[in-house]
């Protein structure tokens, strides 16, 4: 196993089955032009069916908007838009944007010489992600069939709605694995920096090593910015979906309008969505800033023997780390971080306290 695309092959193959193929250019280069056209056509058909059929079913079975059906109506709209928009954004990324991220990550892997353990870890996470996605969706379908009276149109619409969860779940799992891969690249840069600084005066005489480390750190930061830019739309969809879904279904659960286990499982997925996004972003930022700790830990020991040029190189590297510290900004609206989870809980409690006052009020 020698590349990022091979390490995350399980989730890429799963998305290919769902009509999302990120490596069409590779197929063209290898001469399989017919395969490329077929995959493009298959992807377009999957997206069209998702929008058309799911849209028809939601329009047919969505409740009429009234004061008493407000929560159920919001749940329908949130579920429909969250799934369909995630599918549409993933489809748009097949036209080269995610392939660019793969190329950037693999270029860093060759430059930093990642070991076999790194690839095994990514591949293991990919297998676990696909397994959990399929298990979650199948559990939701089973509970839907168990509690719903058979009606072929309504049942098929419910099943198709659950199957559409493949797209948003696979997208944030792919973001999570990609982000951890870049966090690993920052770890390698920091390890090289620590090894270089601990080498003493012999290595200190050669400032090219420190300049290379600085350049590598900059390349990883560029890849992170690229990842953030390509996934901004999906990040917005995930956060809005998780907040709206968790808060809304919490009130439905309080009112006893839905099956307890199905709603709790759905809420756990919303929490997991925010937790994975926040953890991955915080992990990247932490690993990027770790170079500052490394510089600080060795400065007192080696400052007397370093040349002036070497000291300037250290200061330039430290300044670069501070200035380019990665942050995952979503269109200037908010930052992806673990603090989103406490905000979710606080918003839910506030919403429930307000709406619970109207629980016994006749509509």
DOLUM-171005 format. One line per 5 residues: number of its first residue (from 1); their letters; for each residue x, y, z of C-alpha. Coordinates in steps of 0.02 Angstrom, whole numbers, plus 50000, padded with zeros to 5 digits. Example, Ala and Ser with C-alpha at 12.3 -4.5 7.8 and 13.67 -1.06 7.14 Angstrom:
residues 2
1	as	50615:49775:50390; 50684:49947:50357
This chain:
residues 363
1	xxxxx	50000:50000:50000; 50087:50159:49941; 49962:50301:49923; 49818:50389:50008; 49694:50336:49874
6	xxxxx	49739:50153:49903; 49725:50173:50092; 49548:50246:50079; 49497:50129:49939; 49353:50050:50040
11	xxxxx	49260:50214:50058; 49302:50269:49881; 49234:50104:49812; 49079:50124:49919; 49050:50298:49849
16	xxxxx	49080:50234:49674; 48940:50107:49701; 48830:50254:49755; 48872:50349:49595; 49016:50458:49658
21	xxxxx	49184:50427:49574; 49329:50545:49615; 49460:50468:49501; 49386:50483:49327; 49543:50567:49262
26	xxxxx	49642:50414:49312; 49525:50305:49213; 49549:50416:49061; 49737:50416:49075; 49739:50227:49086
31	xxxxx	49645:50218:48921; 49475:50160:48984; 49377:50301:48905; 49217:50197:48899; 49227:50164:49085
36	xxxxx	49244:50350:49119; 49089:50392:49017; 48989:50253:49096; 49034:50310:49272; 48990:50490:49229
41	xxxxx	48821:50434:49160; 48790:50321:49311; 48829:50466:49429; 48709:50581:49337; 48571:50450:49342
46	xxxxx	48595:50421:49530; 48585:50608:49565; 48433:50632:49453; 48342:50486:49534; 48385:50549:49707
51	xxxxx	48320:50725:49673; 48169:50670:49570; 48104:50520:49666; 48147:50580:49840; 48078:50753:49800
56	xxxxx	47916:50678:49737; 47896:50570:49892; 47932:50711:50011; 47810:50827:49923; 47678:50691:49927
61	xxxxx	47698:50641:50109; 47765:50799:50192; 47636:50873:50311; 47549:51036:50272; 47633:51178:50363
66	xxxxx	47530:51228:50512; 47571:51276:50691; 47538:51099:50752; 47643:51017:50616; 47787:51140:50617
71	xxxxx	47914:51020:50692; 47869:50876:50578; 47873:50990:50426; 48045:51057:50474; 48106:50879:50499
76	xxxxx	48050:50830:50324; 48131:50981:50242; 48292:50964:50341; 48308:50779:50301; 48271:50805:50116
81	xxxxx	48385:50955:50090; 48527:50882:50195; 48534:50721:50096; 48502:50789:49922; 48619:50937:49939
86	xxxxx	48758:50826:50007; 48737:50712:49856; 48739:50860:49736; 48897:50934:49813; 48985:50766:49809
91	xxxxx	48936:50747:49627; 49009:50919:49587; 49172:50866:49672; 49192:50723:49548; 49241:50852:49417
96	xxxxx	49415:50866:49488; 49406:50959:49654; 49428:50808:49766; 49553:50730:49646; 49660:50884:49678
101	xxxxx	49652:50850:49865; 49705:50670:49837; 49851:50728:49730; 49905:50855:49862; 49899:50725:50002
106	xxxxx	49994:50596:49900; 50126:50724:49854; 50153:50759:50039; 50163:50572:50075; 50303:50551:49949
111	xxxxx	50392:50704:50014; 50379:50657:50199; 50398:50469:50172; 50253:50403:50275; 50275:50228:50345
116	xxxxx	50167:50073:50319; 50080:50094:50488; 50010:50260:50428; 49927:50178:50277; 49861:50031:50378
121	xxxxx	49781:50151:50501; 49693:50249:50363; 49632:50090:50279; 49566:50022:50444; 49470:50183:50472
126	xxxxx	49398:50172:50297; 49334:49996:50327; 49259:50046:50494; 49175:50198:50415; 49093:50097:50277
131	xxxxx	49037:49964:50401; 48958:50090:50519; 48873:50185:50378; 48792:50028:50308; 48745:49965:50482
136	xxxxx	48664:50131:50529; 48561:50144:50369; 48506:49962:50377; 48454:49983:50559; 48351:50137:50513
141	xxxxx	48267:50043:50370; 48229:49893:50483; 48147:50005:50614; 48049:50096:50479; 47981:49933:50408
146	xxxxx	47941:49868:50581; 47833:50014:50634; 47756:50060:50465; 47605:49978:50386; 47643:49912:50213
151	xxxxx	47608:50033:50072; 47723:50009:49925; 47738:50193:49881; 47757:50258:50058; 47870:50115:50109
156	xxxxx	47982:50135:49957; 47993:50323:49988; 48044:50291:50169; 48176:50165:50114; 48245:50281:49980
161	xxxxx	48252:50423:50107; 48355:50315:50225; 48469:50256:50084; 48506:50437:50041; 48596:50449:50208
166	xxxxx	48740:50359:50123; 48796:50521:50042; 48812:50641:50189; 48882:50507:50304; 49012:50453:50177
171	xxxxx	49059:50634:50144; 49100:50679:50323; 49190:50514:50350; 49296:50553:50197; 49331:50727:50265
176	xxxxx	49378:50653:50434; 49502:50529:50359; 49577:50660:50244; 49598:50781:50389; 49683:50649:50496
181	xxxxx	49799:50611:50351; 49853:50794:50347; 49871:50794:50536; 49990:50648:50513; 50088:50752:50388
186	xxxxx	50107:50890:50518; 50168:50758:50640; 50304:50705:50517; 50358:50886:50492; 50368:50909:50681
191	xxxxx	50467:50747:50700; 50592:50805:50569; 50606:50972:50657; 50638:50889:50826; 50767:50771:50752
196	xxxxx	50856:50914:50665; 50863:51027:50818; 50922:50886:50930; 51066:50852:50810; 51169:50991:50888
201	xxxxx	51300:51102:50810; 51344:50986:50666; 51172:50995:50588; 51151:51175:50645; 51286:51226:50521
206	xxxxx	51173:51175:50377; 51023:51290:50369; 50955:51207:50212; 50875:51072:50321; 50777:51199:50421
211	xxxxx	50725:51288:50262; 50662:51123:50192; 50563:51091:50351; 50487:51264:50337; 50441:51231:50155
216	xxxxx	50362:51063:50200; 50259:51145:50337; 50198:51273:50211; 50148:51136:50088; 50046:51046:50220
221	xxxxx	49959:51210:50265; 49916:51237:50081; 49841:51062:50072; 49737:51099:50228; 49672:51260:50151
226	xxxxx	49629:51161:49995; 49534:51032:50097; 49439:51168:50190; 49394:51257:50029; 49329:51102:49941
231	xxxxx	49226:51045:50091; 49154:51213:50146; 48984:51181:50067; 48973:51007:50142; 49028:51071:50312
236	xxxxx	48888:51199:50309; 48762:51065:50260; 48821:50949:50399; 48817:51079:50537; 48645:51147:50489
241	xxxxx	48576:50972:50470; 48645:50914:50638; 48585:51066:50735; 48412:51069:50655; 48389:50881:50663
246	xxxxx	48446:50860:50842; 48348:51006:50912; 48190:50965:50814; 48187:50779:50851; 48222:50813:51035
251	xxxxx	48055:50901:51047; 47970:50764:50946; 48042:50636:51065; 47978:50738:51212; 47805:50740:51136
256	xxxxx	47809:50554:51097; 47781:50581:50911; 47915:50459:50849; 47987:50290:50893; 48110:50312:51035
261	xxxxx	48250:50201:50970; 48243:50269:50792; 48252:50450:50852; 48392:50415:50975; 48494:50328:50840
266	xxxxx	48463:50476:50725; 48519:50597:50861; 48676:50496:50894; 48720:50513:50710; 48698:50703:50722
271	xxxxx	48812:50709:50874; 48940:50595:50790; 48936:50707:50636; 48983:50862:50735; 49106:50767:50845
276	xxxxx	49204:50696:50697; 49210:50862:50607; 49263:50957:50763; 49392:50829:50818; 49475:50820:50647
281	xxxxx	49489:51009:50633; 49556:51030:50810; 49679:50888:50781; 49751:50973:50627; 49768:51139:50718
286	xxxxx	49851:51055:50867; 49977:50961:50761; 50015:51118:50659; 50054:51219:50815; 50159:51079:50891
291	xxxxx	50310:51146:50796; 50307:51298:50911; 50324:51187:51064; 50468:51095:50982; 50557:51258:50944
296	xxxxx	50530:51321:51121; 50590:51160:51202; 50761:51163:51119; 50797:51348:51105; 50876:51367:51276
301	xxxxx	50993:51219:51246; 51058:51268:51074; 51044:51455:51060; 51225:51484:51106; 51296:51374:50969
306	xxxxx	51180:51419:50828; 51233:51544:50698; 51138:51705:50671; 51068:51636:50508; 51005:51483:50600
311	xxxxx	50919:51591:50731; 50835:51690:50593; 50776:51528:50512; 50700:51474:50678; 50612:51640:50699
316	xxxxx	50546:51632:50521; 50481:51456:50549; 50397:51507:50712; 50318:51658:50628; 50257:51551:50485
321	xxxxx	50178:51425:50603; 50084:51564:50693; 50028:51653:50535; 49973:51497:50442; 49892:51404:50588
326	xxxxx	49750:51314:50499; 49571:51359:50542; 49420:51281:50460; 49310:51429:50418; 49139:51398:50341
331	xxxxx	49102:51548:50229; 49144:51665:50373; 48992:51606:50471; 49079:51496:50600; 49232:51388:50631
336	xxxxx	49228:51199:50638; 49288:51146:50810; 49239:51035:50955; 49150:51180:51039; 49006:51151:50919
341	xxxxx	48946:51006:51027; 48919:51110:51187; 48831:51239:51079; 48718:51102:51011; 48673:51044:51185
346	xxxxx	48642:51221:51246; 48532:51263:51097; 48432:51103:51120; 48401:51134:51305; 48347:51314:51273
351	xxxxx	48230:51261:51134; 48153:51121:51237; 48125:51232:51388; 48032:51358:51282; 47927:51234:51185
356	xxxxx	47889:51124:51335; 47785:51268:51404; 47668:51246:51258; 47656:51057:51273; 47485:51060:51352
361	xxx	47423:51210:51255; 47283:51166:51131; 47322:51209:50950
